[in-house]
Structure formats: C-alpha cells, structure tokens
Amino acid sequence: MLEHVAHLKPRSPLRAGALSLLAPGLGQLYNGQWRKALFFFLIEYLLCAWLVSRFATFAGMMQGLAGIVLFLGAAVGDAALSARRRQAYVLRSFNRGWIYVAVLTFGILATLGMDWLLGNNLYQTFKVPSPSMEPTLVPGDRFMGAVLDADEPLLRGDVVVFHPPGRDGIWYVKRVVGLPGETVRVTHGHVRIDGVDLAEPYAAYEEGVADSGDSDEQVRLLDVGEYWLMGDNRGHSMDSRVFGPVGRERMGYRALYLYWAGDSGLFPGSGARLGIRLD
C-alpha cells in the first residue's frame, strides 16, 4: 500500500500545457494518455503537410498559420485540462524524463528534416539585405520563393533568386530583363530589347550614380539558356551589367510574395506592402 501511494504523482496543468506547447502530444503523454498523444503527433505532421500546400499564396500561408495556432491551442488546452483531472495519477512506464527528451528530440529532428526537404524541393524564405531591388523590395523585407524546376520557363519581369557567376555560395535576387536569343542594350540603366525601348514601371533611376558598373553603354546578344538580370534600383545594383548574363542552371527560386515588410515598423497600418505579389 505504501509503495502504491509513493507512485501517486498528481499531474501539473502548467507542466502538461508547456510540454504540449513544445511538442503537441507530449503533454498528453505526460498525462498518461498515450493514444491521444499519438493522435496529436499524427495530426501535427498532417497539418504541416497541409500548411506547405498553402505556401503558394500569402493568403494561403496566413490561413495555414492560423490553423497551426488553433491546433497548438487545442493541444495545450487539452493537456492542461486533462492534467487538472489527474490529481491521483499513478506513474506509467513511459513517464520518464528521458522519454520526454527523446520525443522532443525526434520532433526537432523531424522538423529540421521537413525544413530541408521543403527548401530543396518546394519553397524557401529569403531576407533582403540591400536596396538593389528598391522600390519593389527594401532591406529587411522577407519573401517566399518557389523552387524552379529545370524545365520551368522564365518570363520577362519575373523576380528570381540565383547564384551569380563565380559566386556559388551566395544568393542574389534580381529581375529578368532579357531572354535567350535577344539583344540587350543598356544605357545608364535604361534597357532596349532588339532595338525597342523596354517599358519598366518598376525601375528606379538615379542620375549620376555609377556604382552598378553601368557608366557606359553595354550591348549583349544572349545565347541559349542565358538571361539578363537587373535590380530595380538601377543606380545601386550589382547585376548583369557587372557579372554578365546568368545561365538558367544557376537560378534556384522564383519570388512569390512578401510575407514580412522591412519598413512595416510596429504601428497599425504601416505594413501596407505586406502580401504583395512579386511574380
């Protein structure tokens, strides 16, 4: 009888809720509800898969994140309420600290694995470090990019993420200006394609600034698989005017939308650019 009483461990609602916040289902395991724990584990990964399917649009991403928040709230609330009803709880074989740590570690590794698969096969997020794409993108902006398939066509005006020639370890973001087979002529940031002026309402020009390497006129006939890429901020962009055309094989992602505005601040109404399409 004394041995039985010694194993009575009332469940803490705070601890149960915190565990399920760290890993949905872990609080249920702490409460001795292993079947419910498995249910929450399964739902979490199904929900993550559903969230990924929503990443193509900003509205879809926000809906997916709202679903994740609701799910976390349900997992935490259920764990805390169940713990409150278990004040005379007999410890089970799985109520051990190392098991909780193992479950949490598995969850972290699974999340990292999913993030790696996501970034290499579907979507990746990026942060803008420079003003080279202003006014479209400003420093601090964060945007979603979709992985470009090898045979996926690119159109003029697409914003892409790529490795510039000779710099495999760094990503640049620029806009597609010239396509394979075209003759591109650039004079002080202004572009002509096959002798016709290119209308670029997104471009910003600043006279007298030449740090882009565009002080003289440049003419280039693009070969098969070559693209001419330029920043929207023509006076402050290291682009094809400096490193030349970019091969299609060096392009990794197509920019989709802005999910965080670097100039949004902390005040209501200051994030008007949030969610704008980039493709």
Number of C-alpha atoms within 10 A of each C-alpha: 5 6 7 9 11 10 13 13 13 16 24 21 22 15 17 27 28 18 23 27 19 15 24 29 32 31 35 27 24 27 29 22 16 16 12 19 23 16 14 23 16 13 15 19 15 11 16 17 13 14 19 15 14 17 23 16 18 20 13 15 19 16 15 21 17 13 16 17 12 12 17 21 16 16 26 28 19 19 33 24 15 21 24 15 14 16 13 12 16 18 18 12 8 13 14 11 9 10 15 18 12 11 15 18 13 13 17 14 12 13 14 12 12 15 15 14 13 15 16 14 13 19 22 21 15 17 18 18 14 15 18 26 24 18 13 20 27 18 16 17 21 20 24 25 26 23 20 21 14 10 8 9 8 15 13 13 17 17 26 25 23 23 18 23 13 8 10 10 7 10 16 17 26 25 26 19 22 28 22 16 15 18 18 22 20 18 13 20 28 17 22 18 18 14 11 11 12 14 10 12 7 14 18 19 14 12 9 9 14 16 13 21 18 23 16 12 13 14 15 17 18 20 14 12 13 20 26 26 28 28 30 25 23 25 23 22 24 21 24 22 22 13 14 16 24 21 19 19 14 15 21 20 24 24 26 24 22 25 22 18 23 19 16 16 10 8 7 8 9 12 15 11 19 19 20 17 16 19 14
